[in-house]
């Protein structure tokens, strides 16, 4: 995880100098690594409902936010999405989101 400057530096550090780098998609807002975010959780739910594919709650959801935002302004873009396959973290992330959503519900009813 990092911004586009960080990623470009990483590509350059492993480059022979003549390589072209992939396009780094901007995010519509900054997401803090590992911090629970209702937008990311809803994205995860929608992705599973629409595709039947389970994605990673930590990395994939942020990637899909960037990808869908990019595709909205570039409707003719051809995109290949490679599922990274790691889902082991979802077990602990789902527990964290359950507690997070329960606290939000309790706080909402206190007012």
HELIX and SHEET records of a PDB file:
HELIX    1   1 UNK A    4  UNK A   13  1                                  10    
HELIX    2   2 UNK A   38  UNK A   51  1                                  14    
HELIX    3   3 UNK A   60  UNK A   73  1                                  14    
HELIX    4   4 UNK A   90  UNK A  109  1                                  20    
END                                                                             
